[in-house]
Amino acid sequence: MIKYHKKKHFLISIFALFLLFGISAIIYSYTSGVAGCTLKTHTTGCNCHSSTPNTSITVLLSGPDTVTAGSTNDFTFSVSTTGSFTRGGIDIAVSTGTLGIGTSTGIKMLSGEVVQSSKFTGPTTKTFTFTAPSTPGVVTMYACGAAGTGTPPWNNAPNKTIVVKTTTGIENSNTPFTFDLSQNYPNPFNPITKIDYQIAKTSIIKLTVYNILGNKIVELVNKKQDAGNYSVDFDGSKLSSGTYIYKIEAGNFTSIKKMLMIK
């Protein structure tokens, strides 16, 4: 009888440990990231949490729209939702080229994709790298992110299109261009972000930053420039967190975009 009770106690202990570690594996199974969950692989995106994205989750990719073949460039992602959260993650993939984590912590490479190395516990913005392929073409960057508690809801980032060129335009370049204003990067930013723009022909260029009420904050550019690709930094260290608007005027061409600063 004593042996029976000892054996029963042993089996109960083993079963309890199994439940403990089994439940733990379920709860924390995605703590260290899962690759292959973006629109690159699945038509709906993430299929490990649920089949339906949640629009309360915001996932953004930012970085240059045009890069040189073979070059390595910094990009950023952000994952956020309404309120705080205790479980968050990311998966970033590209159609071609190579991703890397640079000097960032909290992310890692898995199967050629950028994923979290530990769960995010609140709104997260991190920098990663993209090395362009050696031949010109168009690359698509994909991302999905999760944010919440338990089994967190998720959403896809808007796919980012990156044009790979053999050379990039510089000031005073004679290469034909079109007029274009790129999304600032990083975005969100704190406190410095870069704004790229492209000029088709010699023009008087005005690049101005406004607050959300339409009040002018600073005029970054106001001069004649030749056709080419240009880049300018915007320093918001003296401004409060919030949404800002930047506008370019070049002859008959006008373009406006929004950017978000989070301190």
C-alpha positions, 0 to 999 in steps of 0.5 A: 500500500505504501508503494502504491501511494508513493507511485501515485504521488510520483505520477501526480507530480509528473502530470503536474509538471507536464501541465505546468510546462505544457501551459507555459509552452502554449502561453509563451510559444511565440516569445522568441519570434516566428518567421513566415507570417507576412504577406510574402508567404500568406495571402492574409498575413499572420496565420499563427494567431488568427486568420483576421487582422485587427485594425487597432494594431498599427504596424509601420515600415519606414526608410528610403524609397530608392537605394543603390544596388548592393548598398546597406540602408537603415529602416525602422518599424513600429508596433503600437495599439490603443493603450499599453500591451504586454505581448508584442512581436514582429515579422519582417520579410523582403522579396529579394535582398538581405535583412539584418538587425544592425545594432538593435536589441530585442530583435533577431534573424530567423529564416532570413526574416527579422523577428523579436528575440523577446516579446515587446511590452509596449509601443516599440520602434526599432531600426533594422538594415536592408542590403539591396540586391546587386542588380536594379529592380523593385523590392517589396518589404513586408511586415506584420506585428502583434500587440496585446495580451494572451494570444495578441491580435495582429495586423499587417503593415502597408507593403513598402516598395523600394526601387533599387538603382545602379546609382543614386541621384545627387545634387547637380546630377544631369540624370533625368528625374521626376518630381517626388516627395518621399515619406520621412524616415525613421517614422515615427522619429525622435528627434531627428528624421530624414526627408528625401525628395526628387526634382525633375528639372531646375526649380525653386524648391520650398520644403516647409514643416507645419504643425497639425493646425497648419502653422509654419514650424520651419522652412527647411529649403527655399532655393533653386536646385537642379534636377537630382535626388536630395535629402534634408534632416529635420530636427524636432528636439525643441518640439513636442510629440505629435503629428507634423506635416511637411510640404514641398513646392517645386514649380507646379508640383506640390506634395504633402505628407505627415510624420509622427514624432514620439518623445 
